[in-house]
Amino acid sequence: MHIMEGFLPAIWCIVWFAISIPVIAFGVYKLNKLVKEKREILPLLAVAGAFIFVLSSLKIPSVTGSCSHPTGTGIGAIMFGPAITAVLSTIVLIYQALFLAHGGLTTLGANVLSMGIAGPVVSYLIYKAGMKTKLNFYFIVFLAAAFGDWATYMVTSTQLALAYPAGGVLTFGAFLSSFGKFAAVFAFTQLPLAIIEGAVSALLFKYVVDVKSDILVEMKVLEDSVVRKLRGISA
């Protein structure tokens, strides 16, 4: 992901900023409201933000103008929802662009949309749907994180294909051809990386359940009965 500085045409930079900014603004509103009401969630916010930063900094060369890496956004999406996760991701992406030469400021809107919005939305929806089933809780977290990661790279492939369609002219056929090539290159690294991210996310969530389960229950991330079952506590 992390499309590099100056790689996208100006028009597409503007389009992706226009889509991302309202979501970030809504996320800032929700984040401020949540922090005012529940100051005790600050450690969880720090954990989610640090997880995003560490995993998304582990870049591997991939598609020209971009790279492959885990995203780490699944945990944030499960605990705080997609909007707040978009804010955490934006902070991480700005820092990485300024100090790590990872991503860029002109491409920030595109990177926020793929990593900070699309991926977390998919993770959140899978988590909510999974909790209505009888699947193992940590397997649900694994699925949410892995598919959120893959969704990020599908959106990045879409963004690159729109900017650089086959033949240089944007038609539906040219877009599909270019999208297929970008997605295929990403797949070599991203399929295994997403599986690893899902496993690491499940392990981290187990730690959070063990040390901060009361806050998760208060935030309605988990029901108390589920926490008791996960921690082996009889009713």
N, C-alpha and C positions, 0 to 999 in steps of 0.2 A: 504494500500500500504506500502511503507517504509519497505522493507524486512530488517530484523535485521542483525546486524554485525555477520559475520561468519556462517550465515545460509545456504548460497549457496555453492555448491562444487566449487573448484577453477576454473575448466574448464569453468563453466557457468559465473563466475565473469569475466573471460577474454573475453568471447564471447560478453557479454553485454557492456563491456568497449570498445571493438573494434568497435561495432556499434555506440555507443553514442559519442565517442570522435570526429569523423569527423563532426558530426552535431553541437557539442558545438563549435568546431573551426570555423565553418562557421558562427555560431551565434555571436561569438566574433568579427569576421570581419564585419558583418552587423551592430552590435551594435556600434562599433567604428566609422564606416562610418556615421551612423545616428546621433550620438552625435556630430560629427564634423560639420555636415551640419545643424543640428537643435538643438542647445543647449537648446531651450525652451521646449524640450520634457523631460528633466530630471525630472520635477515633476511627469509626468505621469509614467515614469519608476519607480520612487520611490513608487507611489501608487500601480502599478502592482506587484512589488516585495514584498511590505508589505502585500498585499492581499494574495499572495501565501503563505507567511510565516505564517500569522495568521491562515488562514483556514487549512493549512496542518499540523499545530501543534495541532489541536483539535482531537487527536487520540482516537479511541474506540477499545477495545480488539476485535479481530476477528479471522482470520486464524492463527494457530500456526506459529510463525516466522514472522508474518506481523501484520497489523492492518487496521482498517477502518478510514477514515477521508475525508473531502472535500479536493480538490486540489487547487482551486483558480486560475488555469492556464488559464481558458477560457478568462478572461479579457485581459491578456497579449497577448494571441494568436490573439484575434480580433484586438487589437491596434497595435501590433508590428510584428505579424507573429510567426510561430512555432520556427524558429531558435533562435531568440532573447529570446523568452520565455524559451527555453531550457537553455540558459545562466542564466537567472534569477532563474530558478528552481534549477540549479546546485549550485548556491551560497546559496540558501535557504537550500538545502539538506546537503551541507557540514557543514553549521553552526549548523543545527539540529543534525547531527551525532556527531559533536565535543562537543557541549555544552548542548544538551538536551537528549542525548542517544536515539535518534529517528532515526532509520535507521542505516547506517554504512558506513565505508569507503570502505571496500571490496565489498560491495553490491551497491556502489554508481552508477556504470554503469547501473545496472539493474533498480534502482530507477529512474535515469535520463531518461532511455528509456521509462519507463511506464508513469511517471508523467510529465516529462519535454519534451518529444518528441511525444509519441503516442497520449496522451490526447490532447495537443495543436494542433496537425495536424487535428484531428477529429473536434475539436472546430472551427478551421479556415475554414475547408472545409464546415461545416454546415453553418457557418456565410456567407460565400461567396455565397453558393447556396441559402440560405434564402433571401439574399438581392435582388435576381432576382425574387422573388415572391412578392405577395401583402400582406404577413403576417405582423402583427404588429412588429415594429422594436424591441421592448423590449422582445417580445415573441421569436424572433429569437435569441437574446442574451441568453435568458433562455435556449432554446434548445441547443445552442452551448456549454454552460457551463455544462449543465446536461449530454449531450452525451459524452463530453470530459472526464468528471469524470468517467462515466461508461466504456469508452474505456480504461482508465488507469487501472481499476481493471480487465478488461478482459486480458490485457497484463500481469499484475501481476499474475493472475491465470495461464496464459500460462507459465510464467517463473517458477513458483512453480511446475507446473505439469511436465515440462521438467526435472527439478532437482530431483523431487520425484515422478516418475511414479508408478502407482499401481503395486505391486509385486516386485518393485526394478529394473526392466529391462525395458528400454525405447523401447517400441513398440508403434505403432499408437493406438492400442486398450488400452494399459496401460496409454498412455498419455491422451486419451479422458476420461477414467474413472477418473483419478486423476483431470483433468481439471474441470470436472463436479462437483466434490466434493468441490474443492476450490471455484469455482464460486458460488455454492449454498450457502456456508457459508458466503461469502462476500455479497451476495444479501440481506440478512436480514437487514444489516445496510446500505449498499451502495445505495440501491434503494431510500430510503427516504432522505439520505444525499445529493445525487445528485440533487434531486428536490429542497431541501433547498438551495443548492449552486446556482442552476440556478436562483432562486428568488432573492437571495442576490446579485448575479452578475448583474442582470437586474437593481436593485436599485442603485448599485454603478455606473453603466454605465449612468444612468439617471443623477446622480450628475456630472459625467465627462462631459456629453453633456451640462449641464447647465453652467459649469465654464470654460471648455477648448475646446469648440466646434470648435474654430478657428484652433487649432492645429490638431484636428481630420480631418477637411476638408483639411488642408495643407498636411497631411500624406495620404490622399485618403482613410481614413477609412470610412468616410461618405461624401456624396455629400452635397453641401450647401443647396440644395432644401430640402433634408431630414432633415437637422438640423433645418431649418426654420419651417418645419411642426411639428417637435417634440417640438419645443419651442413655437409654436403657433404664429409665426411671419408671417404676410401676405407678399406676394411677392411685 
